[in-house]
Amino acid sequence: MSKKLSYTLIVSIIYLLVLTPVVSANHHIWLVMDYNKQLSLFAGDESRASYWMINGAVTTYRINSTTISTNVTNAVNNWNSEVPEVRISGTGNDLIFDYSDSVCSPGSGGCHSITSVYNDPTRNANFTLSSSITITSNSSNRTRTAAHEIGHYLGLHERYRDDGSAGSLCNSENTIMNGGNCDSNTGPTTLDVSRMDNFMGNGYASNFTSSVNSSSSQVTVSWDDYAYGELNYRVRYQKNVSGSWNTVFTSEVVANTGLVKSAAWKTPSLRPQSSIFLGSFGKGTYRVEVTPYFKSYDKYGVVTYSPNFIY
């Protein structure tokens, strides 16, 4: 999707989801239903990643109040400098910052709300198109609050205590996602950067199944989508020739790579698949090499292989 499209066109391919702002502790983790607590050690509901970030595009932003202008600018710069793939830059409506005491829950220093979502039917995923962040007069450190709420926009979860529950005690982890004025961080820490690296560009394809139709020469390979943040999978069909694996065909798979909805990390229901006809490549032993591609980092991830199969 090009960001040059007018909002009139965008509205034709998205549905709007307006959420009631809540205290930050109630926000949840990125795209997955994280029952195994692998990503944040905090069980939560489904949330969404930025469409622009996953596609390696710039996230535009706007500040509606001069009261918080310097704070927001500093928070944005802190995120961009530590995690360049975030790319919050330029003037636009993807992420809007306001200063108000009438939006967030009473006593909250700030809150984040998703305002529009793109429903990607190919990836079987929903992505955030735009959000709003509100900072209140209750914030004792507006730069820190802005950076903390940006973390929620990007997909990071709240961290209050070691057991993952919300409460008045601060977590021993050093992270911008600590709540309740636990520290004086005004940008992502080393731990936050690591978590961003984890869900923006990690994981792999696993649990392959292959079926070969001998009469038609068609082979179909499917796998569990254990990657997250990927734009697509690169699929290479390889034939064993005199002990060496030669690539005979390469394709890209986008369908069912969202890892969302009822899927849980490491137990996903989404299974991408690829299918070709091997007749023109001749009889022999084959395998499929599958590699996720992460547009936000412009790099390929972990390479995995299907079991060998005979045609």
N, C-alpha and C positions, 0 to 999 in steps of 0.2 A: 504494500500500500504506500503510495507517495504522500508525503506530508503537504504537498502542494495542492492536493485535492481540497476543494471547498468544503466547509462544514455541511453544506446542503447535500453534497455527495456522500460524505461520511455518514450522515444520519441515515441514509438509505441502506447502509450495510451494517449498522450497529443497532443495538437496543440500549436504552438508557437505564442505568441502575443507580438510583439515588439512595444512599445509605444515611441513616440517622447518625450523626457524629456521636462517638462514645469516648469515654476515657481510654487513653492509650492502652491500658492493660488488657482491654478486650479485643485488641486487634490480633490477627492470626497470621499463620505462616503462608508464604508464597503460594504456589499452585496446587500443592498436594494435600491430601488428608493424611497427616503425618502421624498415624497411630503408633508407629514404632519409635517415635521421638528421635529420629535419626538426624534431623536438621537443626532443631532448636531445643530439644529436651523439654518441649512444652506442647502438650496436646492442644489442638485448636481446630477451628472450622476452616473451610476452604477459603482461600484468598486468591489474589491474582497478581501476576507480574506485569510490568509496563510493556506494552506492545512495542514501543519505540526502542526500549533498552534491549529486548530480546532480539530485535531485528537490526541492532547495531546502529540505530538512528539517534539523532539528537532529541532530547526531551526539552521542549521550550518551557519557559516559566514567566510568571508575571507577579509583581508585588503591588498590592493595592493600597498599602499604607506606608507612609514615610516613617512612621514610628518604628517599624521593624525592618526597614530597608537595608541598613548596614548589617543587622544580625543575619538576615536571610542570605544576603550576598556572601557573607563570610562562611555561613554553613554550607552553601552550595559550593563555594570554592574549596572548602575542606574535603567534601566528598569527591569532587572532580580530581583533586590533586592526589588523593589516596587510591581512588578506584577510577582510573580514566575511562573505563568502559561505561560508567554511569552516564556521562555526556549530558549533563543538565546545562543548557546554554541557550542564548538567544531569547528573543521576546515572543511570547505566544501563550496559549491557553492550556497546554498539557498539564501544567502544575501551577495552581494559583494560591498565593499566600495572602492571608488577611489577618487583621488584628481586631479582635472583638471579644466581648464577654457574653454574647448572647447566643453563641453557636455550640460550644463544647459543654460537656457535663459540668455541673457546679464543682468548683474546686480544682478543675483540671488546668494544667498549664498550657495545654494545646491538644489538638486532635487532628486526625487525618480522615478524609472521606473520599471514597471513589464516586465520581460523578458520571462517568460514561465508560462503557465496556464494549469491546469489539468481540463478537462471537465468530471465531474462526472455524467454519465447518470442516475444513480440510484437516487441520491438526486436531480437531475434536477438543478445542480449548477456548477458554475465555481470557481475554487480556484487557488490562486497564488502558484506556485511551487518555483519560483525564482524571485528575484528582484535585482536591482542595485541602490546604493545610491552614488551620486557624491557630494563632497564638493569642493567649489571653493575658490580662494584667496579673494573673496569679503566677506567671512564670518568673522565677527568680534569676534565670539566665536565658534570655531569649535566643541567643545563638545556639546554645545547647538544645533548647526545645525544638528549634527549627531543624537542627541536624538529626535529632531523635525522630521527629515525624517524617523527615525525608527517608530515614531508614525503614519506616513502615511502608512508605510509598514504594520503595524498592523491593520490599518483601521480607525484611527482617522482623523477627518477633520480639515481643517484650521479654525482658529478663529481670525478674525481681529477686528471686531467691533460688538457692541451689536446688530445691526440689521442683522448681518450675512453677510454683503457685504464686499468685499475686499476694502481696502483703507489704507490711511496713518495713521489713528487714531487707537490706540491700544484698544483692548477689555478690559473691566473691569474685566473679568474673569482671574483668576490666573491659567494658563495652559501652558504646553510646546508647545501647538499648536498655541499659539499666534505668529503672524508673525511680521516682520519688527523691530527686536530687541526691542520688547516691554518689555522684562524683562530679567533677568539673569538666569532663570531656566536652569539646565543642565540635567534634568530628569523629569519623570512624577510627577505631583502634585497630591494632594488629589482628585481634580476634574477629572484628567486624569485616575486615578485608578478607580474611580467610573464609568466612562464611559466604561472602559475596562470590569469591572465587568458586566456592563449593557448588552453589546452586545456579550460578550463571554459566558455568562451563565445566561440567563434570558428568560422570556416569558413563554408561555403555549399553550395548545390546547383549542380551543373554537369553538362555533357554530356547535355543533354536529348534525348530521343527522343519523338516523338508519333505516334500512329496513330489514324486516324479511320475508323470504319465508316459509310459514307454511308447505307446502308440502315437501320441501327438508330439512327444519330445518336450512337453511343457513341464517346467519345474517351478514350484512355489515354495518360498522360504519365508517363515515368519519368526518373530522374536519378541521378547518382553522389552518394553521401553524403560530401561533403567537409567537413561540419561535425563538431565533436566536443564532447561535453558537452550536446548539445541534448536537450530533452524530446520535442519533436515538430517537424514542419514545418507552417507555415500555407500552404495552397494556395488561391490566388485565380484563378478562371477569368474572363478579361476579354475583352470583345467591343469591337471598334473601331466606334464610331458617330460618323460625320462627323468623323473625325480624332482623336477622344478615346477613351481606353480606359476602359470602364465595367465594374466588377466585377459579374458576374451570379450567381456562386456561390462560396462559401467553405467549405473543409473543413480538417481536420487529419489528418496522416499520422504514425503512430507506427511502423508495421511496418518492419523492416529499417533502423533508424536507429542501430544499435549501434556500427558501425565496429569490429568485433572479429573473432575467429576468424582466418581466413587473410588477412584484409584488410590491406593496407599503406596508410599514409597517402598520399593523392594517387593511389593505384591501387586503390581499394576494389572488392571484389566485390559489396558490398551496394548494391542499387538500389531505393530506395523508389519507389512509384508511386501514382498517383491516377487514378480513372476516374469519369466522369459521362456522362449523356445530355444532349446539347445541343438536342434537338428542340424543347423549349419556349422556347428562347431565339432560335430562328430562324437562317437561313443568314447567313453572313458570315465575317469574318476574326477569329480568336481568338488568344490567347496565354495562358500560365499564369505567374503570379507565385508564386515559392516562397521562403519565408523561414523559417530555423530559429528556434525559440523556446528560450531558455535559462532554465529555471525557477530555477536557483541565483542568477541575476542579475535575474530577472523582467524580461527584455528580449528584443526580437527582434534578430536579427543582420542579416547582409548580404542584401539583396534581389537575386534573380536571376530572369531571364525565359527562358522557352522560346522557340524560334523561332516566328514566326507560322505559323498553319495555317488552312486553309480548310475550312469545313463547308458 
